[in-house]
Amino acid sequence: MNQFIQNMVGMGGMTDQIIATDFLMSAKAGIRNYTIAITEAATPELRTVLREHLQAAILTHENITNYMMSKGYYHPHNLSEQLQVDLTASQTATNLAQQ
C-alpha cells in the first residue's frame, strides 16, 4: 500500500505486520489440515503427495516466522516483548475502529 494512503488511514507501518500475521496463521492452519488429511488418505500415493505439500507448508511457515522475527513483529522466545507487540497492535486496531 502506498505510504501516503497508509498514513491517511492511520495504519502507518502496520500493514506489513497484519499481512504477515494473517499469512502465518493461514500457514499454521494449512499444516494442521495437511496432517489431518494424511491420516485420512486412502492410498500410499496420496499420502506421499500430501507429505510433500506438508513439507512445503512447514518451510513456508519457517520463512514467514523468520521474516516476522527480523522485522520485530514476532518474538516467539520472549513473551514480554511479544505481549508489547500484541498490545500495540490491538490498541492500533481499537483506535482505527473508533475513528
C-alpha positions in Angstrom: 0.0 0.0 0.0 1.2 3.5 -0.8 2.8 5.1 2.3 0.7 8.3 1.8 -2.5 6.3 1.9 -1.3 4.2 4.9 -0.7 7.4 6.8 -4.1 8.9 5.8 -6.0 5.9 7.2 -3.8 5.8 10.3 -2.2 2.4 9.5 1.4 3.5 9.1 3.7 0.5 9.1 1.1 -1.9 10.5 0.1 -3.2 7.1 3.1 -5.5 6.6 2.7 -6.8 10.1 -1.0 -7.5 9.6 -0.4 -9.3 6.3 2.5 -11.3 7.7 0.5 -12.3 10.8 -2.5 -13.4 8.7 -0.2 -15.3 6.4 1.5 -17.1 9.4 -1.9 -18.1 10.8 -3.0 -19.4 7.4 0.2 -21.4 7.1 -0.4 -22.9 10.6 -3.9 -23.9 9.6 -2.6 -25.4 6.4 -0.1 -27.5 8.3 -2.8 -28.8 10.6 -5.1 -29.6 7.6 -2.3 -31.5 5.8 -1.6 -33.6 8.9 -5.2 -34.5 9.2 -5.5 -35.3 5.5 -2.5 -37.6 5.7 -4.2 -39.6 8.4 -7.4 -39.9 6.2 -5.7 -40.6 2.9 -6.8 -43.8 1.3 -3.7 -44.6 -0.8 0.1 -44.5 -0.2 0.5 -42.3 -3.3 -1.9 -39.7 -1.9 -0.1 -39.8 1.4 3.2 -39.2 -0.4 1.8 -36.2 -2.2 0.3 -34.8 1.0 3.6 -35.2 2.8 5.3 -33.2 0.1 2.8 -30.5 0.5 3.1 -30.6 4.2 6.9 -30.1 4.0 6.4 -27.1 1.7 3.9 -25.7 4.2 6.3 -26.1 7.0 9.1 -24.4 5.0 6.7 -21.5 4.2 5.8 -21.2 7.9 9.5 -21.1 8.8 10.1 -18.4 6.2 7.2 -16.3 7.4 8.4 -16.7 11.0 11.9 -15.7 10.2 10.7 -12.6 8.3 8.4 -11.6 11.1 11.2 -12.0 13.7 13.6 -10.0 11.5 11.1 -7.1 11.3 10.4 -7.2 15.1 6.7 -8.4 14.5 7.1 -11.7 16.2 9.0 -12.7 19.4 8.4 -16.4 20.0 11.1 -16.7 22.6 10.4 -13.6 24.6 6.8 -13.4 25.9 7.1 -9.9 27.4 8.3 -8.5 24.0 5.5 -10.4 22.2 3.0 -9.1 24.6 4.1 -5.5 23.9 3.8 -6.1 20.1 0.3 -7.6 20.6 -0.9 -4.8 22.9 0.4 -2.1 20.4 -1.4 -3.9 17.5 -4.6 -4.2 19.5 -4.5 -0.6 20.5 -4.0 0.5 16.9 -6.9 -1.7 15.8 -9.1 -0.2 18.6 -8.1 3.3 17.6 -8.9 2.7 13.9 -12.3 1.2 14.8 -13.2 4.4 16.9 -12.3 6.8 14.1 
